[in-house]
Amino acid sequence: MADERYVAFHLYSMHQAIEEKFIVDVLASQTTHQTYYRLANGLSSEDLVLPKGKAASALARFVSLHPTNLA
């Protein structure tokens, strides 16, 4: 038949693949700008007043110079 089409019959979701450790959940190790700045400078959450641009540049510098990325 000319109109015959193949249709997917099973769905392997990303959630299932992460649960089965077939792929890595990249969001599990995500760090926000605020958290990174607070950890890097030893600040408590009350001390945190941070311009967004400064945090973004500090995080980018940290990531680009991290030993894992250099390796």
PDB file of N, H, CA, C and O in Angstrom:
ATOM      1  N   MET A   1       0.824  -1.176   0.000  1.00  0.00           N
ATOM      2  CA  MET A   1       0.000   0.000   0.000  1.00  0.00           C
ATOM      3  C   MET A   1       0.874   1.248   0.000  1.00  0.00           C
ATOM      4  O   MET A   1       1.920   1.276   0.649  1.00  0.00           O
ATOM      5  N   ALA A   2       0.461   2.254  -0.707  1.00  0.00           N
ATOM      6  H   ALA A   2      -0.389   2.232  -1.233  1.00  0.00           H
ATOM      7  CA  ALA A   2       1.216   3.492  -0.836  1.00  0.00           C
ATOM      8  C   ALA A   2       1.076   4.373   0.400  1.00  0.00           C
ATOM      9  O   ALA A   2       1.986   5.145   0.702  1.00  0.00           O
ATOM     10  N   ASP A   3      -0.045   4.280   1.124  1.00  0.00           N
ATOM     11  H   ASP A   3      -0.784   3.653   0.878  1.00  0.00           H
ATOM     12  CA  ASP A   3      -0.274   5.146   2.285  1.00  0.00           C
ATOM     13  C   ASP A   3       0.253   4.555   3.590  1.00  0.00           C
ATOM     14  O   ASP A   3       0.045   5.138   4.654  1.00  0.00           O
ATOM     15  N   GLU A   4       0.915   3.436   3.528  1.00  0.00           N
ATOM     16  H   GLU A   4       1.084   2.963   2.664  1.00  0.00           H
ATOM     17  CA  GLU A   4       1.402   2.791   4.739  1.00  0.00           C
ATOM     18  C   GLU A   4       2.584   3.567   5.307  1.00  0.00           C
ATOM     19  O   GLU A   4       3.556   3.829   4.599  1.00  0.00           O
ATOM     20  N   ARG A   5       2.502   3.936   6.591  1.00  0.00           N
ATOM     21  H   ARG A   5       1.712   3.723   7.166  1.00  0.00           H
ATOM     22  CA  ARG A   5       3.566   4.687   7.254  1.00  0.00           C
ATOM     23  C   ARG A   5       3.983   3.951   8.519  1.00  0.00           C
ATOM     24  O   ARG A   5       3.177   3.277   9.160  1.00  0.00           O
ATOM     25  N   TYR A   6       5.230   4.091   8.856  1.00  0.00           N
ATOM     26  H   TYR A   6       5.885   4.638   8.334  1.00  0.00           H
ATOM     27  CA  TYR A   6       5.726   3.505  10.090  1.00  0.00           C
ATOM     28  C   TYR A   6       5.505   4.507  11.222  1.00  0.00           C
ATOM     29  O   TYR A   6       5.767   5.700  11.072  1.00  0.00           O
ATOM     30  N   VAL A   7       5.028   4.011  12.337  1.00  0.00           N
ATOM     31  H   VAL A   7       4.816   3.041  12.459  1.00  0.00           H
ATOM     32  CA  VAL A   7       4.731   4.853  13.489  1.00  0.00           C
ATOM     33  C   VAL A   7       5.501   4.303  14.687  1.00  0.00           C
ATOM     34  O   VAL A   7       5.531   3.096  14.926  1.00  0.00           O
ATOM     35  N   ALA A   8       6.118   5.211  15.431  1.00  0.00           N
ATOM     36  H   ALA A   8       6.094   6.192  15.236  1.00  0.00           H
ATOM     37  CA  ALA A   8       6.840   4.792  16.630  1.00  0.00           C
ATOM     38  C   ALA A   8       5.866   4.167  17.614  1.00  0.00           C
ATOM     39  O   ALA A   8       4.778   4.697  17.838  1.00  0.00           O
ATOM     40  N   PHE A   9       6.247   3.061  18.191  1.00  0.00           N
ATOM     41  H   PHE A   9       7.131   2.631  18.009  1.00  0.00           H
ATOM     42  CA  PHE A   9       5.355   2.364  19.103  1.00  0.00           C
ATOM     43  C   PHE A   9       5.866   2.369  20.530  1.00  0.00           C
ATOM     44  O   PHE A   9       5.190   1.886  21.438  1.00  0.00           O
ATOM     45  N   HIS A  10       7.053   2.910  20.731  1.00  0.00           N
ATOM     46  H   HIS A  10       7.603   3.302  19.993  1.00  0.00           H
ATOM     47  CA  HIS A  10       7.619   2.923  22.069  1.00  0.00           C
ATOM     48  C   HIS A  10       8.313   4.261  22.283  1.00  0.00           C
ATOM     49  O   HIS A  10       8.941   4.798  21.370  1.00  0.00           O
ATOM     50  N   LEU A  11       8.196   4.793  23.493  1.00  0.00           N
ATOM     51  H   LEU A  11       7.687   4.356  24.235  1.00  0.00           H
ATOM     52  CA  LEU A  11       8.824   6.060  23.831  1.00  0.00           C
ATOM     53  C   LEU A  11       9.860   5.818  24.915  1.00  0.00           C
ATOM     54  O   LEU A  11       9.533   5.350  26.005  1.00  0.00           O
ATOM     55  N   TYR A  12      11.110   6.139  24.610  1.00  0.00           N
ATOM     56  H   TYR A  12      11.375   6.520  23.724  1.00  0.00           H
ATOM     57  CA  TYR A  12      12.189   6.042  25.593  1.00  0.00           C
ATOM     58  C   TYR A  12      12.533   7.468  25.978  1.00  0.00           C
ATOM     59  O   TYR A  12      13.300   8.140  25.289  1.00  0.00           O
ATOM     60  N   SER A  13      11.969   7.921  27.068  1.00  0.00           N
ATOM     61  H   SER A  13      11.346   7.375  27.628  1.00  0.00           H
ATOM     62  CA  SER A  13      12.099   9.321  27.453  1.00  0.00           C
ATOM     63  C   SER A  13      13.483   9.613  28.033  1.00  0.00           C
ATOM     64  O   SER A  13      14.205   8.709  28.453  1.00  0.00           O
ATOM     65  N   MET A  14      13.830  10.893  28.045  1.00  0.00           N
ATOM     66  H   MET A  14      13.244  11.628  27.705  1.00  0.00           H
ATOM     67  CA  MET A  14      15.091  11.312  28.629  1.00  0.00           C
ATOM     68  C   MET A  14      15.104  11.023  30.127  1.00  0.00           C
ATOM     69  O   MET A  14      16.136  10.653  30.687  1.00  0.00           O
ATOM     70  N   HIS A  15      13.965  11.193  30.762  1.00  0.00           N
ATOM     71  H   HIS A  15      13.126  11.494  30.307  1.00  0.00           H
ATOM     72  CA  HIS A  15      13.858  10.899  32.197  1.00  0.00           C
ATOM     73  C   HIS A  15      14.194   9.429  32.474  1.00  0.00           C
ATOM     74  O   HIS A  15      14.916   9.121  33.422  1.00  0.00           O
ATOM     75  N   GLN A  16      13.674   8.542  31.655  1.00  0.00           N
ATOM     76  H   GLN A  16      13.088   8.792  30.885  1.00  0.00           H
ATOM     77  CA  GLN A  16      13.949   7.117  31.837  1.00  0.00           C
ATOM     78  C   GLN A  16      15.421   6.816  31.562  1.00  0.00           C
ATOM     79  O   GLN A  16      16.032   6.016  32.270  1.00  0.00           O
ATOM     80  N   ALA A  17      15.985   7.444  30.551  1.00  0.00           N
ATOM     81  H   ALA A  17      15.488   8.094  29.976  1.00  0.00           H
ATOM     82  CA  ALA A  17      17.393   7.219  30.226  1.00  0.00           C
ATOM     83  C   ALA A  17      18.305   7.693  31.353  1.00  0.00           C
ATOM     84  O   ALA A  17      19.319   7.056  31.637  1.00  0.00           O
ATOM     85  N   ILE A  18      17.953   8.803  31.997  1.00  0.00           N
ATOM     86  H   ILE A  18      17.128   9.320  31.766  1.00  0.00           H
ATOM     87  CA  ILE A  18      18.738   9.304  33.126  1.00  0.00           C
ATOM     88  C   ILE A  18      18.618   8.353  34.306  1.00  0.00           C
ATOM     89  O   ILE A  18      19.614   8.058  34.966  1.00  0.00           O
ATOM     90  N   GLU A  19      17.406   7.867  34.581  1.00  0.00           N
ATOM     91  H   GLU A  19      16.597   8.107  34.045  1.00  0.00           H
ATOM     92  CA  GLU A  19      17.210   6.925  35.690  1.00  0.00           C
ATOM     93  C   GLU A  19      18.010   5.646  35.494  1.00  0.00           C
ATOM     94  O   GLU A  19      18.521   5.075  36.457  1.00  0.00           O
ATOM     95  N   GLU A  20      18.118   5.191  34.234  1.00  0.00           N
ATOM     96  H   GLU A  20      17.702   5.655  33.452  1.00  0.00           H
ATOM     97  CA  GLU A  20      18.842   3.956  33.932  1.00  0.00           C
ATOM     98  C   GLU A  20      20.333   4.186  33.723  1.00  0.00           C
ATOM     99  O   GLU A  20      21.062   3.272  33.337  1.00  0.00           O
ATOM    100  N   LYS A  21      20.789   5.425  33.981  1.00  0.00           N
ATOM    101  H   LYS A  21      20.197   6.168  34.295  1.00  0.00           H
ATOM    102  CA  LYS A  21      22.205   5.799  33.844  1.00  0.00           C
ATOM    103  C   LYS A  21      22.734   5.600  32.427  1.00  0.00           C
ATOM    104  O   LYS A  21      23.923   5.354  32.229  1.00  0.00           O
ATOM    105  N   PHE A  22      21.826   5.709  31.429  1.00  0.00           N
ATOM    106  H   PHE A  22      20.859   5.908  31.590  1.00  0.00           H
ATOM    107  CA  PHE A  22      22.261   5.604  30.044  1.00  0.00           C
ATOM    108  C   PHE A  22      22.837   6.930  29.575  1.00  0.00           C
ATOM    109  O   PHE A  22      23.764   6.955  28.765  1.00  0.00           O
ATOM    110  N   ILE A  23      22.292   8.035  30.081  1.00  0.00           N
ATOM    111  H   ILE A  23      21.540   8.014  30.739  1.00  0.00           H
ATOM    112  CA  ILE A  23      22.830   9.360  29.823  1.00  0.00           C
ATOM    113  C   ILE A  23      23.009  10.085  31.154  1.00  0.00           C
ATOM    114  O   ILE A  23      22.429   9.685  32.164  1.00  0.00           O
ATOM    115  N   VAL A  24      23.799  11.135  31.155  1.00  0.00           N
ATOM    116  H   VAL A  24      24.269  11.460  30.335  1.00  0.00           H
ATOM    117  CA  VAL A  24      24.098  11.892  32.361  1.00  0.00           C
ATOM    118  C   VAL A  24      23.168  13.092  32.459  1.00  0.00           C
ATOM    119  O   VAL A  24      22.919  13.773  31.464  1.00  0.00           O
ATOM    120  N   ASP A  25      22.664  13.347  33.637  1.00  0.00           N
ATOM    121  H   ASP A  25      22.867  12.794  34.445  1.00  0.00           H
ATOM    122  CA  ASP A  25      21.826  14.515  33.880  1.00  0.00           C
ATOM    123  C   ASP A  25      22.740  15.708  34.119  1.00  0.00           C
ATOM    124  O   ASP A  25      23.328  15.836  35.193  1.00  0.00           O
ATOM    125  N   VAL A  26      22.863  16.590  33.115  1.00  0.00           N
ATOM    126  H   VAL A  26      22.385  16.487  32.243  1.00  0.00           H
ATOM    127  CA  VAL A  26      23.786  17.713  33.226  1.00  0.00           C
ATOM    128  C   VAL A  26      23.297  18.765  34.215  1.00  0.00           C
ATOM    129  O   VAL A  26      24.102  19.541  34.729  1.00  0.00           O
ATOM    130  N   LEU A  27      22.017  18.807  34.490  1.00  0.00           N
ATOM    131  H   LEU A  27      21.363  18.177  34.072  1.00  0.00           H
ATOM    132  CA  LEU A  27      21.496  19.796  35.420  1.00  0.00           C
ATOM    133  C   LEU A  27      21.725  19.412  36.876  1.00  0.00           C
ATOM    134  O   LEU A  27      21.534  20.237  37.769  1.00  0.00           O
ATOM    135  N   ALA A  28      22.130  18.182  37.125  1.00  0.00           N
ATOM    136  H   ALA A  28      22.285  17.512  36.399  1.00  0.00           H
ATOM    137  CA  ALA A  28      22.356  17.740  38.503  1.00  0.00           C
ATOM    138  C   ALA A  28      23.549  18.455  39.134  1.00  0.00           C
ATOM    139  O   ALA A  28      23.591  18.631  40.352  1.00  0.00           O
ATOM    140  N   SER A  29      24.520  18.867  38.314  1.00  0.00           N
ATOM    141  H   SER A  29      24.486  18.723  37.325  1.00  0.00           H
ATOM    142  CA  SER A  29      25.704  19.532  38.853  1.00  0.00           C
ATOM    143  C   SER A  29      25.743  21.016  38.518  1.00  0.00           C
ATOM    144  O   SER A  29      26.812  21.625  38.552  1.00  0.00           O
ATOM    145  N   GLN A  30      24.620  21.596  38.203  1.00  0.00           N
ATOM    146  H   GLN A  30      23.751  21.101  38.176  1.00  0.00           H
ATOM    147  CA  GLN A  30      24.549  23.011  37.855  1.00  0.00           C
ATOM    148  C   GLN A  30      24.734  23.871  39.106  1.00  0.00           C
ATOM    149  O   GLN A  30      24.193  23.566  40.169  1.00  0.00           O
ATOM    150  N   THR A  31      25.502  24.944  38.964  1.00  0.00           N
ATOM    151  H   THR A  31      25.942  25.192  38.100  1.00  0.00           H
ATOM    152  CA  THR A  31      25.723  25.897  40.047  1.00  0.00           C
ATOM    153  C   THR A  31      25.314  27.282  39.568  1.00  0.00           C
ATOM    154  O   THR A  31      25.713  27.707  38.484  1.00  0.00           O
ATOM    155  N   THR A  32      24.527  27.982  40.361  1.00  0.00           N
ATOM    156  H   THR A  32      24.202  27.637  41.241  1.00  0.00           H
ATOM    157  CA  THR A  32      24.106  29.322  39.975  1.00  0.00           C
ATOM    158  C   THR A  32      25.227  30.325  40.235  1.00  0.00           C
ATOM    159  O   THR A  32      26.168  30.036  40.973  1.00  0.00           O
ATOM    160  N   HIS A  33      25.120  31.493  39.628  1.00  0.00           N
ATOM    161  H   HIS A  33      24.355  31.727  39.028  1.00  0.00           H
ATOM    162  CA  HIS A  33      26.108  32.545  39.845  1.00  0.00           C
ATOM    163  C   HIS A  33      26.190  32.906  41.325  1.00  0.00           C
ATOM    164  O   HIS A  33      27.282  33.062  41.873  1.00  0.00           O
ATOM    165  N   GLN A  34      25.041  33.038  41.961  1.00  0.00           N
ATOM    166  H   GLN A  34      24.155  32.911  41.516  1.00  0.00           H
ATOM    167  CA  GLN A  34      25.023  33.429  43.368  1.00  0.00           C
ATOM    168  C   GLN A  34      25.698  32.388  44.255  1.00  0.00           C
ATOM    169  O   GLN A  34      26.465  32.740  45.151  1.00  0.00           O
ATOM    170  N   THR A  35      25.422  31.127  44.014  1.00  0.00           N
ATOM    171  H   THR A  35      24.798  30.841  43.287  1.00  0.00           H
ATOM    172  CA  THR A  35      26.028  30.069  44.819  1.00  0.00           C
ATOM    173  C   THR A  35      27.537  30.034  44.625  1.00  0.00           C
ATOM    174  O   THR A  35      28.288  29.909  45.592  1.00  0.00           O
ATOM    175  N   TYR A  36      27.984  30.146  43.369  1.00  0.00           N
ATOM    176  H   TYR A  36      27.374  30.248  42.583  1.00  0.00           H
ATOM    177  CA  TYR A  36      29.424  30.130  43.104  1.00  0.00           C
ATOM    178  C   TYR A  36      30.114  31.294  43.798  1.00  0.00           C
ATOM    179  O   TYR A  36      31.148  31.103  44.438  1.00  0.00           O
ATOM    180  N   TYR A  37      29.564  32.486  43.684  1.00  0.00           N
ATOM    181  H   TYR A  37      28.724  32.641  43.164  1.00  0.00           H
ATOM    182  CA  TYR A  37      30.176  33.671  44.292  1.00  0.00           C
ATOM    183  C   TYR A  37      30.248  33.525  45.808  1.00  0.00           C
ATOM    184  O   TYR A  37      31.269  33.830  46.424  1.00  0.00           O
ATOM    185  N   ARG A  38      29.154  33.055  46.401  1.00  0.00           N
ATOM    186  H   ARG A  38      28.324  32.806  45.901  1.00  0.00           H
ATOM    187  CA  ARG A  38      29.116  32.881  47.854  1.00  0.00           C
ATOM    188  C   ARG A  38      30.155  31.858  48.304  1.00  0.00           C
ATOM    189  O   ARG A  38      30.837  32.082  49.304  1.00  0.00           O
ATOM    190  N   LEU A  39      30.292  30.747  47.594  1.00  0.00           N
ATOM    191  H   LEU A  39      29.738  30.565  46.782  1.00  0.00           H
ATOM    192  CA  LEU A  39      31.266  29.721  47.955  1.00  0.00           C
ATOM    193  C   LEU A  39      32.702  30.202  47.733  1.00  0.00           C
ATOM    194  O   LEU A  39      33.584  29.947  48.552  1.00  0.00           O
ATOM    195  N   ALA A  40      32.922  30.894  46.626  1.00  0.00           N
ATOM    196  H   ALA A  40      32.205  31.102  45.961  1.00  0.00           H
ATOM    197  CA  ALA A  40      34.270  31.345  46.292  1.00  0.00           C
ATOM    198  C   ALA A  40      34.770  32.403  47.271  1.00  0.00           C
ATOM    199  O   ALA A  40      35.970  32.483  47.532  1.00  0.00           O
ATOM    200  N   ASN A  41      33.874  33.204  47.807  1.00  0.00           N
ATOM    201  H   ASN A  41      32.899  33.139  47.594  1.00  0.00           H
ATOM    202  CA  ASN A  41      34.280  34.294  48.691  1.00  0.00           C
ATOM    203  C   ASN A  41      33.960  34.036  50.155  1.00  0.00           C
ATOM    204  O   ASN A  41      34.191  34.909  50.992  1.00  0.00           O
ATOM    205  N   GLY A  42      33.441  32.878  50.483  1.00  0.00           N
ATOM    206  H   GLY A  42      33.254  32.170  49.803  1.00  0.00           H
ATOM    207  CA  GLY A  42      33.147  32.529  51.864  1.00  0.00           C
ATOM    208  C   GLY A  42      32.083  33.413  52.497  1.00  0.00           C
ATOM    209  O   GLY A  42      32.182  33.760  53.674  1.00  0.00           O
ATOM    210  N   LEU A  43      31.079  33.776  51.733  1.00  0.00           N
ATOM    211  H   LEU A  43      30.999  33.494  50.777  1.00  0.00           H
ATOM    212  CA  LEU A  43      30.030  34.662  52.224  1.00  0.00           C
ATOM    213  C   LEU A  43      28.802  33.878  52.636  1.00  0.00           C
ATOM    214  O   LEU A  43      28.540  32.790  52.122  1.00  0.00           O
ATOM    215  N   SER A  44      28.059  34.437  53.562  1.00  0.00           N
ATOM    216  H   SER A  44      28.271  35.320  53.980  1.00  0.00           H
ATOM    217  CA  SER A  44      26.755  33.861  53.889  1.00  0.00           C
ATOM    218  C   SER A  44      25.721  34.481  52.961  1.00  0.00           C
ATOM    219  O   SER A  44      26.034  35.421  52.231  1.00  0.00           O
ATOM    220  N   SER A  45      24.516  33.978  52.979  1.00  0.00           N
ATOM    221  H   SER A  45      24.262  33.214  53.572  1.00  0.00           H
ATOM    222  CA  SER A  45      23.478  34.501  52.090  1.00  0.00           C
ATOM    223  C   SER A  45      23.088  35.931  52.442  1.00  0.00           C
ATOM    224  O   SER A  45      22.582  36.651  51.581  1.00  0.00           O
ATOM    225  N   GLU A  46      23.311  36.368  53.688  1.00  0.00           N
ATOM    226  H   GLU A  46      23.723  35.784  54.387  1.00  0.00           H
ATOM    227  CA  GLU A  46      23.002  37.741  54.071  1.00  0.00           C
ATOM    228  C   GLU A  46      24.006  38.724  53.483  1.00  0.00           C
ATOM    229  O   GLU A  46      23.662  39.881  53.241  1.00  0.00           O
ATOM    230  N   ASP A  47      25.242  38.285  53.249  1.00  0.00           N
ATOM    231  H   ASP A  47      25.521  37.345  53.446  1.00  0.00           H
ATOM    232  CA  ASP A  47      26.288  39.163  52.736  1.00  0.00           C
ATOM    233  C   ASP A  47      26.244  39.323  51.225  1.00  0.00           C
ATOM    234  O   ASP A  47      27.014  40.109  50.672  1.00  0.00           O
ATOM    235  N   LEU A  48      25.373  38.606  50.549  1.00  0.00           N
ATOM    236  H   LEU A  48      24.748  37.967  50.997  1.00  0.00           H
ATOM    237  CA  LEU A  48      25.411  38.508  49.097  1.00  0.00           C
ATOM    238  C   LEU A  48      24.708  39.677  48.409  1.00  0.00           C
ATOM    239  O   LEU A  48      23.480  39.759  48.396  1.00  0.00           O
ATOM    240  N   VAL A  49      25.498  40.569  47.846  1.00  0.00           N
ATOM    241  H   VAL A  49      26.496  40.503  47.856  1.00  0.00           H
ATOM    242  CA  VAL A  49      25.008  41.614  46.961  1.00  0.00           C
ATOM    243  C   VAL A  49      25.945  41.569  45.768  1.00  0.00           C
ATOM    244  O   VAL A  49      27.124  41.902  45.895  1.00  0.00           O
ATOM    245  N   LEU A  50      25.442  41.165  44.616  1.00  0.00           N
ATOM    246  H   LEU A  50      24.485  40.895  44.513  1.00  0.00           H
ATOM    247  CA  LEU A  50      26.301  40.816  43.502  1.00  0.00           C
ATOM    248  C   LEU A  50      25.767  41.344  42.187  1.00  0.00           C
ATOM    249  O   LEU A  50      24.638  41.025  41.812  1.00  0.00           O
ATOM    250  N   PRO A  51      26.554  42.148  41.473  1.00  0.00           N
ATOM    251  CA  PRO A  51      26.140  42.551  40.129  1.00  0.00           C
ATOM    252  C   PRO A  51      26.209  41.359  39.177  1.00  0.00           C
ATOM    253  O   PRO A  51      27.160  40.579  39.219  1.00  0.00           O
ATOM    254  N   LYS A  52      25.203  41.224  38.326  1.00  0.00           N
ATOM    255  H   LYS A  52      24.430  41.859  38.292  1.00  0.00           H
ATOM    256  CA  LYS A  52      25.096  40.055  37.452  1.00  0.00           C
ATOM    257  C   LYS A  52      26.280  39.941  36.491  1.00  0.00           C
ATOM    258  O   LYS A  52      26.785  38.838  36.279  1.00  0.00           O
ATOM    259  N   GLY A  53      26.728  41.035  35.916  1.00  0.00           N
ATOM    260  H   GLY A  53      26.318  41.930  36.088  1.00  0.00           H
ATOM    261  CA  GLY A  53      27.849  41.001  34.965  1.00  0.00           C
ATOM    262  C   GLY A  53      29.137  40.536  35.604  1.00  0.00           C
ATOM    263  O   GLY A  53      29.894  39.771  35.006  1.00  0.00           O
ATOM    264  N   LYS A  54      29.391  40.998  36.823  1.00  0.00           N
ATOM    265  H   LYS A  54      28.776  41.620  37.309  1.00  0.00           H
ATOM    266  CA  LYS A  54      30.606  40.602  37.538  1.00  0.00           C
ATOM    267  C   LYS A  54      30.575  39.110  37.861  1.00  0.00           C
ATOM    268  O   LYS A  54      31.590  38.422  37.752  1.00  0.00           O
ATOM    269  N   ALA A  55      29.423  38.626  38.254  1.00  0.00           N
ATOM    270  H   ALA A  55      28.599  39.185  38.343  1.00  0.00           H
ATOM    271  CA  ALA A  55      29.291  37.201  38.563  1.00  0.00           C
ATOM    272  C   ALA A  55      29.483  36.352  37.315  1.00  0.00           C
ATOM    273  O   ALA A  55      30.141  35.313  37.361  1.00  0.00           O
ATOM    274  N   ALA A  56      28.915  36.789  36.210  1.00  0.00           N
ATOM    275  H   ALA A  56      28.380  37.633  36.172  1.00  0.00           H
ATOM    276  CA  ALA A  56      29.035  36.032  34.961  1.00  0.00           C
ATOM    277  C   ALA A  56      30.492  35.962  34.506  1.00  0.00           C
ATOM    278  O   ALA A  56      30.954  34.911  34.062  1.00  0.00           O
ATOM    279  N   SER A  57      31.213  37.069  34.616  1.00  0.00           N
ATOM    280  H   SER A  57      30.838  37.923  34.977  1.00  0.00           H
ATOM    281  CA  SER A  57      32.612  37.054  34.192  1.00  0.00           C
ATOM    282  C   SER A  57      33.473  36.207  35.128  1.00  0.00           C
ATOM    283  O   SER A  57      34.391  35.522  34.676  1.00  0.00           O
ATOM    284  N   ALA A  58      33.182  36.250  36.433  1.00  0.00           N
ATOM    285  H   ALA A  58      32.436  36.806  36.800  1.00  0.00           H
ATOM    286  CA  ALA A  58      33.940  35.426  37.381  1.00  0.00           C
ATOM    287  C   ALA A  58      33.679  33.942  37.152  1.00  0.00           C
ATOM    288  O   ALA A  58      34.596  33.125  37.230  1.00  0.00           O
ATOM    289  N   LEU A  59      32.436  33.602  36.873  1.00  0.00           N
ATOM    290  H   LEU A  59      31.691  34.266  36.809  1.00  0.00           H
ATOM    291  CA  LEU A  59      32.110  32.205  36.612  1.00  0.00           C
ATOM    292  C   LEU A  59      32.741  31.730  35.311  1.00  0.00           C
ATOM    293  O   LEU A  59      33.251  30.612  35.242  1.00  0.00           O
ATOM    294  N   ALA A  60      32.711  32.561  34.289  1.00  0.00           N
ATOM    295  H   ALA A  60      32.297  33.470  34.345  1.00  0.00           H
ATOM    296  CA  ALA A  60      33.334  32.194  33.009  1.00  0.00           C
ATOM    297  C   ALA A  60      34.839  32.008  33.183  1.00  0.00           C
ATOM    298  O   ALA A  60      35.416  31.082  32.613  1.00  0.00           O
ATOM    299  N   ARG A  61      35.472  32.872  33.957  1.00  0.00           N
ATOM    300  H   ARG A  61      35.003  33.624  34.419  1.00  0.00           H
ATOM    301  CA  ARG A  61      36.908  32.748  34.209  1.00  0.00           C
ATOM    302  C   ARG A  61      37.213  31.461  34.974  1.00  0.00           C
ATOM    303  O   ARG A  61      38.179  30.767  34.658  1.00  0.00           O
ATOM    304  N   PHE A  62      36.399  31.142  35.970  1.00  0.00           N
ATOM    305  H   PHE A  62      35.614  31.706  36.226  1.00  0.00           H
ATOM    306  CA  PHE A  62      36.573  29.920  36.742  1.00  0.00           C
ATOM    307  C   PHE A  62      36.459  28.685  35.847  1.00  0.00           C
ATOM    308  O   PHE A  62      37.282  27.772  35.924  1.00  0.00           O
ATOM    309  N   VAL A  63      35.440  28.671  35.008  1.00  0.00           N
ATOM    310  H   VAL A  63      34.772  29.412  34.946  1.00  0.00           H
ATOM    311  CA  VAL A  63      35.204  27.522  34.144  1.00  0.00           C
ATOM    312  C   VAL A  63      36.345  27.377  33.124  1.00  0.00           C
ATOM    313  O   VAL A  63      36.819  26.265  32.891  1.00  0.00           O
ATOM    314  N   SER A  64      36.782  28.466  32.525  1.00  0.00           N
ATOM    315  H   SER A  64      36.396  29.370  32.714  1.00  0.00           H
ATOM    316  CA  SER A  64      37.820  28.378  31.495  1.00  0.00           C
ATOM    317  C   SER A  64      39.171  27.975  32.084  1.00  0.00           C
ATOM    318  O   SER A  64      39.998  27.400  31.376  1.00  0.00           O
ATOM    319  N   LEU A  65      39.410  28.262  33.358  1.00  0.00           N
ATOM    320  H   LEU A  65      38.738  28.729  33.933  1.00  0.00           H
ATOM    321  CA  LEU A  65      40.691  27.929  33.977  1.00  0.00           C
ATOM    322  C   LEU A  65      40.645  26.682  34.856  1.00  0.00           C
ATOM    323  O   LEU A  65      41.645  26.315  35.472  1.00  0.00           O
ATOM    324  N   HIS A  66      39.490  26.037  34.911  1.00  0.00           N
ATOM    325  H   HIS A  66      38.678  26.335  34.410  1.00  0.00           H
ATOM    326  CA  HIS A  66      39.353  24.849  35.754  1.00  0.00           C
ATOM    327  C   HIS A  66      40.232  23.717  35.215  1.00  0.00           C
ATOM    328  O   HIS A  66      40.278  23.503  34.004  1.00  0.00           O
ATOM    329  N   PRO A  67      40.929  22.989  36.093  1.00  0.00           N
ATOM    330  CA  PRO A  67      41.838  21.924  35.641  1.00  0.00           C
ATOM    331  C   PRO A  67      41.170  20.865  34.751  1.00  0.00           C
ATOM    332  O   PRO A  67      41.816  20.317  33.858  1.00  0.00           O
ATOM    333  N   THR A  68      39.904  20.578  34.983  1.00  0.00           N
ATOM    334  H   THR A  68      39.379  21.023  35.708  1.00  0.00           H
ATOM    335  CA  THR A  68      39.217  19.589  34.161  1.00  0.00           C
ATOM    336  C   THR A  68      39.112  20.077  32.727  1.00  0.00           C
ATOM    337  O   THR A  68      39.338  19.308  31.792  1.00  0.00           O
ATOM    338  N   ASN A  69      38.776  21.326  32.547  1.00  0.00           N
ATOM    339  H   ASN A  69      38.593  21.950  33.307  1.00  0.00           H
ATOM    340  CA  ASN A  69      38.673  21.877  31.187  1.00  0.00           C
ATOM    341  C   ASN A  69      40.032  21.993  30.524  1.00  0.00           C
ATOM    342  O   ASN A  69      40.147  21.789  29.316  1.00  0.00           O
ATOM    343  N   LEU A  70      41.071  22.319  31.297  1.00  0.00           N
ATOM    344  H   LEU A  70      40.977  22.485  32.279  1.00  0.00           H
ATOM    345  CA  LEU A  70      42.400  22.416  30.730  1.00  0.00           C
ATOM    346  C   LEU A  70      42.948  21.062  30.310  1.00  0.00           C
ATOM    347  O   LEU A  70      43.714  20.964  29.351  1.00  0.00           O
ATOM    348  N   ALA A  71      42.556  20.022  31.028  1.00  0.00           N
ATOM    349  H   ALA A  71      41.934  20.101  31.807  1.00  0.00           H
ATOM    350  CA  ALA A  71      43.025  18.677  30.696  1.00  0.00           C
ATOM    351  C   ALA A  71      42.368  18.219  29.414  1.00  0.00           C
ATOM    352  O   ALA A  71      42.625  17.108  28.951  1.00  0.00           O
TER     353      ALA A  71
END
